[in-house]
Amino acid sequence: MSKSDNYLTAQAFAQKAGVSAATVSKWLRDGTILGKKINGKWSISADELAKVTQSGKTKKTPSKAPAADPKPQAPKPASGAKSYSVREFSAMSYLTEFGVQKWLKEGRLKKVVDAAGQLRVDGSSLEDPHVKRLLR
């Protein structure tokens, strides 16, 4: 086996480890695995693959059992609790509709799902100081 066969690119390493290339980059930065840059690209020894598989850092193969619920539902609003549609909340704040949706996904705004299954902003989000400063 030639010396070049002992090294993998970050992408090839990621495929063999069953993780994303971004994860491999993170491992290289934090020292979980060792590699060296050659012509601006990472070269990682194939021996490093054993390190991450033994430490359990690679993805586990999925079981045949069905997933419980691929998309967990946001909590339903309590009776009488005020909630706002993405458009309404956008109009009352300096966030765009895209920004409101992004904040909901990131958990920076509390979300609820109405009876029609639409994502809404919980009125209790208005108490957050980071949200208060964005209100018009």
Steps between C-alpha positions, in 0.01 A plus 500: 500500500647836403528788745227702323255214556538540877347849495145613439356837410259653751208410272611137460564474874151637567341244270687211661418625851134560411505867600496831317811674371424785742523254789839381376617863481383554858686187614816626330468840669435364849767228475268200506679378189837598357565606145725720296440747222657424166450760226220659705303177550483277804662158487396266777663169574270202454610393849307798642181331384549234766518775765156638427332165445636366830401814690143470370502840328375366167134474415327187613323298235128564527288222641207357309253636756299795367576843640251628755427830322739657251370850566416566864204731532533829681285533812138600453405843634330500837136602487479877492873543434584757231705391203600676179541380145842544343363788291339672802816468708710629214276806467529582870879456513805588296541137394408388150273199455809296414667628818200403713498149350874468559468611863216250550714217362797605716283515811557872555123549478253268672285320247153354505296317239144612437206271424578520127856382562655842428808610692438808715698715745391460862409830665731422792793562262425872537640490854849401382733807518660408166157505339378813682770711340378396153138606548373802308 
